Amino acid sequence: MNPGKYAYLSGNFVPIEEAKISIMTHAFNYGTGCFEGIRAYWNPDQSEMYVFRLADHYKRLERSGKLLMMDLPASIDELCNITVELLRRNEHKEDTYIRPLLYKSSTVIGVRLHDLEHDFALFTSPMGQYVEVEEAAKVCVSSWQRVTDNSAPARAKITGTYINAALSKTEASLDGYDEAIVLTDSGHVSEGSAENIFLVMDGVLVTPPVSDNILSGITRSTLITIAKDILGIPTIERSIDRTELYVADEIFLCGTGAQVVPVGEVDRRRIGNGGAGPVTSELKSLYENIARGIDERYPEWRTPVYNRATADVADSLMTSTS
């Protein structure tokens, strides 16, 4: 990643090279932080960048923070404006990844959540494809199980628990696969290493419920809405057995980073024709066009960065925070 020129740290916009924390920071030593991954899409025809479902990401960050006894440093609207301002300062004119972090900032030794200070940081960086595949991903079922909600909150994006994702992703990559699928401790399909999963079976979408230790994904909810509203395809949320992966008509992974990734093979077994199936292809196209503002439906999901109305808001914010 090549980050932008500026970051936001401890209530101020600062040059990226000055956005540093101590090696004694509690979150660095114990994983006591939470984060969001947000995408902004550049539309060259409109000379505009759209941040996708910005407020929804901050709402989830707020929920994650509560689990770790932390509050957001400002209202969700204010954080949205700060994000837009940072993008404008960094002058991004390409697809961009946005990373807000809420973390325990105390410089102390000792494992706990209470009686610690916390802080907020935000940076941006250009980002293309997260899962690099030519047509469809080859995935495996990982030997690593998904973290359970009774051991660490699976529904929150907590920095420390992403070691679970790293272990499964690296195992898959070193074994020659593009991605991993992790199971729950009861043997049901949970999600990818950092993506939700959908199966297409007999004309409907099937996806694990939140009770199977999945992250309640924003891209996941987007696709459920698009499938129902535009394609007339319902979604069934239920537990999925491992062997159902092998007989599905189509499978795809989804997430902010991954977007929509067709799966062509699971554990060396071909899915469908081995490429992107028709439902997956249509959902992928709809998602990308809506996020980029090519398809003008769902305008409430897109926050423009460079238009004049947004710039006026950001200019007033810049005055109040400088």
N, C-alpha and C positions, 0 to 999 in steps of 0.2 A: 504493500500500500504506500502511496505517496500522499501524505496528509496535506490539508490546506495550510495556508500561511498562518492562520489564527486558530486558537482554541478558546474555550470558555471554561474558566476554573475559579472556584471560590468567589463567584459573583462578578468576575471581570473578564473582558475579552483580552487575551494576551497572545503574543507571538508563540507559535507552536513550540519553539525551542525553549521557551520559558515555562511551559506547562508541565511541571515536574512535581513529584511527591517524594517524601523521604523513604528510604529503604526500611524504616521502622513502621511505616503505615500499616495499621491493623489489617486492612483489606488485602494488602500485598502478602502479608505473612499467613493469613488464615482464610482467605477467600470470602471475607464478610462484606460483599458488595453485590449489587444487582445492576443490570444493564438492559438496554434495548438495542435492537438493530433496526434501523429505519432506512428506507430507500427513497431517494429523490431521482426522478426521471427527467432527462433532458429531451425536449421536443424542439428539434432544429427548425421545423417549419413555422412554429409559433415563437421562436426565440424565447422560450419559457422553460423553466424547471418546475416540476410538480413534486411535492413531498406527499407520499402516499400514506393516508390514514394516520397523520401525525398525532392528532389528539388521542386517538385510540391507543397508540403506543405509550404515550405518557400516562394514560389511565392505567395501563398494565404495569408500568414502572411504579406507579403509586401503590398498587396492590402488592407488588414484590417488596417494596420498601417496608410496608406494614409488617410483613412476615419477619423482617430483620430489625424491627423497631427503629425505622427511619422514616422521616417525613420529607416530601419534596421541598426544595428551597423556595418555591414560588408556586403560583397557581398554574394549572395546566395551560391556560391561555397565554400566560406570561412566558412559560417555557416554549410554547410554540413560536412566539414572537422572537425569543432569543435564538431559536434554531434557525428561523428564516434569516435573521440578521447575520448569523455566523456564515451561512451559505452565501449570502451577498458579499460579505467581506472576503470570503475565499474565492469569489468570482468563478465558481464552478460552471462549466458549460458542457458537462458530460454526466452520465449516470453516476450517482454519488451515494456513498454509504454514510450514515449518520450514527454515531455511537454516544448516547448519553449514559453516564455512570453515576449511580448513587452509592456511596461507599463509606465504611467506617474509617475515618481519617485520623483517629487518635494514634499517637506513636507510643504504644505501650505493648508489653508482653503479657499474654494471658488470654485464654480462649473464653469468650463470652460475647453477648450482644448488648447487654444493658450497660448503662453508665459510660457510654463511649460517644464521642463526637462523630458527626458524619458530614460529608461534603458532597458536592455535585460537580461533575466535569462533563465536557461535551467536545467532541472533535468530529471532523468530517474527512472523507477520503474518496477519491474516484474508485469505482468498483464495477467490474463487468460481471461475468458469470462466476458463480460460487462453485458449482459442480460442473467441471469441464467434461462434457460428453459431446460426441459428434451427432448422435441421433437419439439414443436411449441408453440409460445407465445400466451397468451390470452390478448387481448388489448381492450381498450375502446376509444371512442371519448371523448376527454376532454371538460369540460366546459370552460376551459381557451383557448382563441384564440391566434394564433400565432402573435407575434409582427410584425407590418407592417413596410415596408421600409421607410415610411414617418414619423415614430415615432422614430425608431432606426434601423440602417442598418441590415436587416435580413440576408444578404448575407455574413456578416463578423462574425468571431468568437470573439465577444466582451464580455469581462468578465461580465460586468454589465447586459447584456441582457439575460444571462443564468438563471436569476431568473424566466424568463418565462418558461424555460425548467424544473426548479426545482418544480415550482408550479404544472405543469401538471403531472410530474413523481410521485410526492408524492400523488397527488389526486388518480392516478391510483393504486399505490401500496397499499394505505390505503383502497381502495375499492376492493382489492383482485385481481387486474390485474397485468400482468407483465410489461406492457408498455401503453403509451397513444398515441393517434393520435390527433394532433391539426389541427383546421380549420383556414382558413383566415377569415377576417372580412366580406367577402362576402359569407362565408359558404362553400368554396371549401377546399378539402383536401390539407394540406400543407406538414406536415412531422410528424415523431414521436417526442418524447421529445428531442432526440438528435440523430436522424437517419433520413435518407431519406427513402422514401417508393416507392415500385413498386407493381403494380397489374399485374397479367398474365390474359389476356382476349382474347379468341379466337386465341391463338397461338402467340400473340405479347405482349411485355412489354409496360405498360402504367405508366407514372410517371409525377408528377406535374412539370410545367415549373418553371424556376427561378423567373418569375414574380409573382408567388403565394407564395412569401416570404419564399422560401426554402433557406437553405445553399447550395451553389453550391458544392456538395460533391465530394471528390476525389474518394472515393469508388464507388459512384454513376456513375461517368464517367468511372471508370474501368469496372464495370459490363456492362454498355452499349456497351463498346468496345468488351469485351469478348463474350457477347451474339451475337453481329453482326458477329465478325470475326470467332468464333469457332462454335457456334451453329446455325448461320444463322437466328437468331431471331431479328427482328427490334424492335426499341423502339419508341413509340409515346409519345411526351411531350405535354401534354394538361391539362387543368383544369379538376379535378375529383370531382364529386358530392359525398356527404356522402353515399348515398344509393348504389352507385357503389361498395363500400367496401363490402357490404353484398352479392353481386352476383358475385364477382370475382371468377375466377377459382383457383387462388393462390394469395397470398400476402406475401411479405417479406419486412423486414426493413434492412437497411444497413448503415454502417458507419465505421470509423476506429476503434472505440472502440467496437461497436456491431458486426462488420464484416457482416455476412449474417445471419439473424434471420428469420426463417419461422414463419408465423402467422397462427394459426389454428382456431382462434375465434375472432370475432369483436362484441362487445356489445352483448355477449351471443349467437351470431349466428355463426354456424360452417362454416368455409371456406374450400371448397373441401372436403377431407376426414378427416379434422381436424388435419392433420399432415403436414409434408413437402411435397409439390407437386413435380412432376418430374422435372419441369424447375428450381424451386428453389433449389432442391437437386443438380442438375448438376452444376448450377452456384456457389453454395456454395463450392462444391468440387473443381471446377476449380480455383476459387478465392484463396482458401487456399493453394492449391498446387503450384500455380504460385507465390504467396507471399512468400512461404517458400522455393522456388527454387527446389521443387520436379519436377514440370513441368517447363522446361527450356525456354519456350516461354516468350517473353517480357522481355529480360534481362535488358533493359533500365529502368525498373521500380524498380530494386533491387540494393541496394548499399551494398556490402559486408563489414563486419566490421573487420574480423580477418585475411583475406588473406594477403600475403606479400606486394602486390602492394598498398593496402589500408594502411597497417601499415607504409610503407615508407612515404606516404603523411602525416599521422598523426604524425610520428616522427619529421618531419620537422616543422610541425605546433607547436608541443609541445616545440620545441626549441625556436621558435619565440615568444611564448606567456608566457613562464615561467619567 
